């Protein structure tokens, strides 16, 4: 029997979280005997784990700046019609060559609307195939706030025209998509919760706790994802340390690869005794499990690992006028008492110190029911039943 083919489109614009989650899902689908082609439209990530699936790299685009409104080539050259046409040809050509059983678009039409110029032609080409694939959107637990009713109406019209369903990679007992998407009643009968998508080889809490002699024990772990916009959080952490009840604990700042050399040097010059500054680590879940407190942004991947392994946490969401997802996620988790939150606009040493002390006085994350983080295998089972 031929393996069922999956054509999975993903575009990361600023950090690499979207691509990482798509890769985790692709590996889960491959283990379930799907033949997966992951089509990436962002910058290449050299150490991406491609076990079990194929990767097609489109001519890469990124967000021109943190506002996420405009697209550009990696060198900052604005996106033009020629590059748009190249991307459309590459996408549609790959789809027609693959003739997949399943087409998945990451975020679209609930996000990534800047990519309509290529995603609508892709969807139209899929519907024109002699054997149309099943078509799903893949979204996270929280969507970007959409103020205008016409934007919601446009999303629903696109969904109705092209899609069979939406895969919601969340645990509705923690955060439901209805909390961030006004059109939920219209799509709820075609929405499928899978649970959060987590790295498939995350160690168990007991295994992490066993490493009592290793890094992270009773520490404060400060992380800022890929680092491109993490400088303010890391600087605030250094300012907060002497103001907290945790000043005598070791603090460990994990720096993403996209933080500039100048910012890294400034942080190292400000760090005093008891502060370790080092690159982001692959054993981050184990550090979380051994730590006293996690301070981080509120990106999907970091939050999922925190909910699985963390003891106590402070979330400082990255936010702009357009990027509201992290703020909404942090607010919803704080409402449930799982974490403490510092809004980006109020971030400074004092505010972060106060939040850290509140977190230490609050119940541990581990005192709450554990979230469903079986999203990878659950997605594979769901698609196998529906393809």
Buried (B, 14 or more C-beta within 10 A) or exposed (E): EEEBBBBBBBBBBBBBBBBBBBBBBBBBBBBBEBBBBBBBBBBEBEEBBEEBBEBBBBEBBBBBEBEBEEBBBEEEEEBEEEBBEEBBEBBBEBBEEBEBBBBBBBBBBBBBBBBBBBBBBBBEBBEEBEEEBBBBBBBBBBBBBBEEEEBBEBBBEBBEEBBBBBBBBBBBEBBBBBBBBBBBEBBBEBBBBBBBBBBBEBBEBEEBBBBEEEBBBEBBBBBBBBBBBBBBBBBBBBBBBEBBEBEEBBBBBBBBEBBEEEBBEBBEEEBEEBBEBEEBBEBBBBBBBBBBBBBBBBBBBBBBBBBBBBBBBBBBBBBBEEBBBBBBBBBBBBEEEBBBBBBBEEBEBEBBBBBBBBBBEBEEBBEBEEBBBBBBBBBBBBBBEEB
